[in-house]
């Protein structure tokens, strides 16, 4: 019973963190790339692609002697990578990976606001052609959030492999697990959009997500070792 509750809590937190990262990603790239629909579409596609690849990788890995420690390593890695995005690094000139990637993806200035179009032109008709942000946004999103999305995409199928061991009905157990994960995603989306972004700002929010995932991963690794000591023959 304790294992079931722990796995449900794990997929809930992972789902919430994933959507919180996705919401924060929009705010992180906005100063450089703007908030056009192509930017949103590119970032959403990066997260969906990471989830798809992560589900395949996580499912395959779950068939090779699955245990809580391995799941903890996935979460800890996701947390470390997420926190690294906004950490100033000496070898990047005391810039964060986010700053470096955004400057690389789009080295120009941020797109001007509509109120600035044709400023100072008098009666001359100005035709504004906004810069093409499609590939810049897709590249920046892939380099910054592709790996965290992939790692978090591994969590639910891997947890499902551990979860069904404890249940007599596989279908009900898988449905429950994915349902809790989806509820976590809703909580992460609304919590970030309604409160956390305005309370903490983007950088602190990304750091918090990283710390939560890292802490959860370490907790699962410790739980695995405690279970092994209590019952050496236990599979997880």
C-alpha positions as CSV (number, residue, x, y, z in Angstrom):
1,X,0.0,0.0,0.0
2,X,2.8,2.4,0.8
3,X,4.5,1.7,-2.5
4,X,1.2,2.4,-4.4
5,X,0.7,5.7,-2.6
6,X,4.4,6.7,-3.2
7,X,4.1,6.0,-6.9
8,X,0.9,7.9,-7.2
9,X,2.5,10.9,-5.5
10,X,5.5,10.5,-7.8
11,X,3.5,10.7,-11.0
12,X,1.4,13.6,-9.6
13,X,4.5,15.6,-8.8
14,X,6.1,14.7,-12.1
15,X,3.0,15.8,-14.1
16,X,2.8,19.0,-12.2
17,X,6.5,19.8,-12.7
18,X,6.2,19.0,-16.4
19,X,3.4,21.5,-17.0
20,X,5.0,24.1,-14.7
21,X,8.2,23.8,-16.8
22,X,6.1,24.2,-20.0
23,X,4.4,27.3,-18.7
24,X,7.6,28.8,-17.5
25,X,9.3,28.1,-20.9
26,X,6.9,30.5,-22.6
27,X,7.9,33.3,-20.2
28,X,11.6,32.4,-20.4
29,X,11.8,32.8,-24.2
30,X,9.4,35.7,-24.5
31,X,11.9,38.6,-24.0
32,X,14.0,37.3,-26.8
33,X,11.6,35.5,-29.2
34,X,8.3,37.2,-28.4
35,X,4.9,35.6,-27.7
36,X,3.7,34.9,-31.2
37,X,1.6,31.8,-31.9
38,X,4.6,30.1,-33.7
39,X,6.7,30.4,-30.5
40,X,3.9,28.8,-28.4
41,X,3.4,26.1,-31.1
42,X,7.1,25.3,-31.2
43,X,7.5,25.0,-27.4
44,X,4.4,22.8,-27.1
45,X,5.7,20.6,-29.9
46,X,9.1,20.2,-28.1
47,X,7.3,19.1,-24.9
48,X,5.0,16.7,-26.7
49,X,8.0,15.3,-28.7
50,X,10.0,14.8,-25.4
51,X,7.0,13.1,-23.8
52,X,6.6,10.8,-26.8
53,X,10.2,9.7,-26.8
54,X,10.4,9.5,-23.1
55,X,7.3,7.2,-23.0
56,X,9.0,4.8,-25.4
57,X,12.4,4.9,-23.6
58,X,10.8,4.7,-20.2
59,X,8.7,1.7,-21.2
60,X,11.6,-0.2,-22.6
61,X,13.8,0.6,-19.6
62,X,11.0,-0.5,-17.2
63,X,11.3,-4.0,-18.6
64,X,14.9,-4.3,-17.5
65,X,14.9,-5.1,-13.7
66,X,12.8,-2.0,-12.7
67,X,13.1,-0.6,-9.2
68,X,12.5,2.6,-7.3
69,X,16.2,3.6,-7.4
70,X,16.2,3.8,-11.2
71,X,13.0,5.8,-11.2
72,X,14.6,8.1,-8.7
73,X,17.6,8.6,-10.9
74,X,15.4,9.7,-13.8
75,X,13.6,12.2,-11.6
76,X,16.9,13.5,-10.1
77,X,18.4,13.9,-13.6
78,X,15.3,15.8,-14.7
79,X,15.6,18.1,-11.7
80,X,19.3,18.7,-12.2
81,X,18.8,19.6,-15.9
82,X,15.8,21.8,-15.1
83,X,17.7,23.8,-12.5
84,X,20.8,24.1,-14.7
85,X,18.8,26.1,-17.3
86,X,18.9,29.2,-15.2
87,X,22.2,28.7,-13.4
88,X,25.0,31.1,-14.3
89,X,28.0,29.1,-15.5
90,X,31.6,30.4,-15.7
91,X,32.4,28.6,-18.9
92,X,29.5,30.4,-20.6
93,X,30.9,33.8,-19.5
94,X,28.7,33.9,-16.3
95,X,25.6,33.5,-18.4
96,X,22.9,30.9,-17.9
97,X,22.3,28.2,-20.5
98,X,19.0,29.9,-21.3
99,X,20.7,33.2,-22.1
100,X,23.4,31.5,-24.2
101,X,20.9,29.3,-26.2
102,X,18.5,32.2,-26.8
103,X,21.4,34.4,-28.1
104,X,22.5,31.6,-30.3
105,X,19.1,30.8,-31.7
106,X,18.1,34.4,-32.3
107,X,21.1,36.9,-32.1
108,X,18.9,39.9,-33.0
109,X,16.7,42.0,-30.9
110,X,13.3,41.1,-29.6
111,X,10.4,41.8,-32.1
112,X,9.1,45.3,-31.7
113,X,5.7,45.9,-30.3
114,X,2.8,46.9,-32.6
115,X,2.9,50.4,-30.9
116,X,6.5,50.8,-32.2
117,X,5.8,49.9,-35.8
118,X,6.6,52.8,-38.1
119,X,7.4,55.1,-35.2
120,X,8.7,58.5,-36.4
121,X,7.8,57.8,-40.0
122,X,5.3,60.7,-40.3
123,X,2.7,60.0,-43.0
124,X,4.8,57.3,-44.7
125,X,3.1,54.0,-44.9
126,X,5.3,51.4,-43.3
127,X,4.9,47.7,-43.9
128,X,6.3,45.6,-41.1
129,X,7.6,42.1,-41.7
130,X,8.2,40.4,-38.4
131,X,11.3,38.1,-38.2
132,X,10.7,34.4,-38.7
133,X,10.7,32.9,-35.2
134,X,9.7,29.3,-36.2
135,X,13.0,27.7,-36.3
136,X,14.6,29.9,-33.7
137,X,11.9,29.0,-31.2
138,X,12.0,25.3,-32.1
139,X,15.8,25.2,-31.7
140,X,15.8,27.1,-28.4
141,X,13.0,25.0,-27.0
142,X,14.7,21.7,-28.1
143,X,18.0,22.6,-26.5
144,X,16.6,24.0,-23.3
145,X,13.6,21.8,-22.6
146,X,13.9,18.7,-24.8
147,X,15.8,16.7,-22.3
148,X,13.7,17.6,-19.2
149,X,10.6,16.7,-21.1
150,X,12.1,13.4,-22.3
151,X,13.1,12.4,-18.7
152,X,9.7,13.4,-17.2
153,X,8.0,11.5,-20.0
154,X,9.8,8.3,-18.8
155,X,8.3,8.6,-15.3
156,X,4.7,7.5,-15.8
157,X,5.4,4.3,-17.9
158,X,8.2,3.3,-15.6
159,X,6.0,3.9,-12.5
160,X,3.3,1.9,-14.2
161,X,5.6,-1.1,-14.4
162,X,6.2,-0.9,-10.7
163,X,2.6,-0.1,-9.9
164,X,1.0,-3.1,-11.6
165,X,3.0,-5.5,-9.5
166,X,0.9,-4.5,-6.5
167,X,-2.5,-4.7,-8.1
168,X,-4.7,-7.6,-9.2
169,X,-6.3,-5.6,-12.0
170,X,-3.8,-4.1,-14.5
171,X,-6.2,-1.9,-16.4
172,X,-7.6,-0.2,-13.4
173,X,-4.2,0.4,-12.0
174,X,-2.8,1.9,-15.2
175,X,-5.9,4.1,-15.5
176,X,-5.5,5.3,-11.9
177,X,-1.9,6.1,-12.4
178,X,-2.4,8.1,-15.6
179,X,-5.4,9.8,-14.1
180,X,-3.4,11.0,-11.1
181,X,-0.6,12.2,-13.5
182,X,-3.1,14.2,-15.5
183,X,-4.5,15.8,-12.4
184,X,-1.0,16.8,-11.4
185,X,-0.5,18.4,-14.8
186,X,-3.7,20.4,-14.3
187,X,-2.5,21.5,-10.9
188,X,0.9,22.4,-12.3
189,X,-0.7,24.4,-15.1
190,X,-3.1,26.4,-13.1
191,X,-0.8,26.8,-10.1
192,X,1.9,28.2,-12.3
193,X,-0.3,30.4,-14.4
194,X,-2.5,31.8,-11.5
195,X,0.1,32.1,-8.8
196,X,3.7,30.9,-9.1
197,X,4.8,33.0,-12.0
198,X,3.7,36.2,-10.5
199,X,4.9,35.3,-7.0
200,X,8.3,33.9,-7.9
201,X,9.3,34.9,-11.4
202,X,10.5,32.5,-14.1
203,X,14.0,31.9,-12.9
204,X,13.1,31.0,-9.3
205,X,10.2,28.8,-10.5
206,X,12.5,26.8,-12.8
207,X,14.9,26.5,-9.8
208,X,12.1,25.3,-7.5
209,X,11.0,22.7,-10.0
210,X,14.5,21.4,-10.3
211,X,14.9,21.2,-6.5
212,X,11.5,19.4,-6.1
213,X,12.3,16.8,-8.7
214,X,15.8,16.3,-7.4
215,X,14.5,15.9,-3.9
216,X,11.8,13.5,-5.0
217,X,14.4,11.4,-6.9
218,X,16.7,11.2,-3.9
219,X,13.8,10.2,-1.7
220,X,13.0,7.3,-4.1
221,X,16.6,6.1,-4.1
222,X,16.6,6.2,-0.3
223,X,13.2,4.3,-0.2
224,X,14.6,1.6,-2.5
225,X,17.6,1.1,-0.2
226,X,15.4,0.9,2.9
227,X,13.1,-1.6,1.2
228,X,16.1,-3.8,0.3
229,X,17.4,-3.7,3.9
230,X,13.9,-4.6,5.2
231,X,13.3,-7.4,2.7
232,X,16.4,-8.3,0.6
233,X,14.3,-10.5,-1.7
234,X,11.9,-7.6,-2.6
235,X,12.1,-6.7,-6.3
236,X,11.9,-2.9,-5.7
